[in-house]
Amino acid sequence: MSGPGDVLELIRERRAFTRGDVLEVTGLSRMTVATRIDALLDAGLIIESGTERVSAGRPSRRLEFNTAHAHVIAASVDTTHTTVALTDLAGRITVEERVEVAVADGPDLTLNAIADRAAHLLARAGIARDDVAAIALSIPGPVDPDTDRPSQPPIMPGWDAYPIPDHLNRALGVPVLVSNDADAAALGEQRAAHPNSRSLCFLKVSSGIGTGIVLGGRVYRGADGGAGDIGHVKIAGHGDLLCQCGARGCLAAAASGRAVARSLTALGKPAASASDVGAYLADGDSDAANLTQEAGRLIGEVVATVVSLLNPSEVVLGGMLASPPLLAGVRETLYPRSLPRATRHLSISQSTLGEKATVVGLAAMVVEREYSVSAVNADLARS
């Protein structure tokens, strides 16, 4: 235990709730623990509130990470629009607005619109930029974990290797974090809805199909950010379908929201996007439900391999097509194609957070980086 940042990590990760817990977990002296906790209190990084019941002696004050210490600008870039929000460090939204820009508009136009809207929201909420921990951006494509730049995103023309952090930092003057959208949503679901899950896969089915993977409480991104990109796995019997990535026979070409929209249109029910399919599903349209369930069956064939490989405890379905028909379809093929050992403790469910999962996950990623052990120790040493 080298400094107060280590103590903060114990409190943030809920491994210590009181001063007594910190003493027990760290083995440090009472004076050392008091000094480090006082430093965190003085910096506003933690708060003491309420009491913890103990078997004997005086009640202990509860230690909590101060999620109001700073704000996060969370921007979720989708294929057809972008949402910009201001949140606290727990991902609770203070204010948010939708921006009508699409990824096909290119990085310059999209990022300028995000920066302008973020500045507007800060002014509207009366929040100074010094009180912003970072801006966190999610995109519908792989992100290189070393550079925070898009890594050959299949449905984002003109974005490959674009310096998103540099662009937004110049515009807003705050640290920048970039994530794949499914990765952010997976972390949000794990932190908010499944905190005890050791391994979780979040399956986003919208215009494309992607999977976010959380192992041991941390997002697994792969060697270059491409982990979980199951939408471009080739599936038998669909080699005639052209995918947005330029290849044929991809899962996304056969089972994404765009694919279901195409099938609905062929039935005389106009649909141009995953959001249109979602609207039909919300209205109880039987054709949309049947086509979505069929898409779920195809997706379940691929996810069965994911489950057999990773043996997760949770598979959570999100995105525009997340619905009971999609859930039923995934279950129909996933279980028969997986070993009983891989699924005996598996829960497959629909997201309860919806679009908020991405925002919660982005805020959690900001906290992991900006309030890490090394960052806090360095900041407090300087002050």
Buried (B, 14 or more C-beta within 10 A) or exposed (E): BEBBBBBBBBBBEEEBBBBBBBBEBBEBEEEBBBEBBEBBBEBEBBBBEEEBEEEEEEEBBBBBBBBEBBBBBBBBBBBBBBBBBBBBBBBBBBBBBEBEBBBBEBBEEBBBBBBBBBBEBBEEEEBEEEBBBBBBBBBBBBBBBEBBBBBBBBBBEBBBEBBBBEBBBEBBEBBBBBBBBBBBBBBBBBBBBBEEBBBBBBBBBBBBBBBBBBBEBEBBBEEBBBBBBBBBBBBEEBBEBEBBBEBEBBBBBBBBBBBBBBBBEEEEBEBEBBBBBBBBBEEEBEBBBBBBBBBBBBBBBBBBBBBBEBBBBBBBBBBBBBBBBBBBBBBBBBBEBBEEEBBEEBEBBEBEBEBBBBBBBBBBBBBBBBBBBEBBBEBBEEE
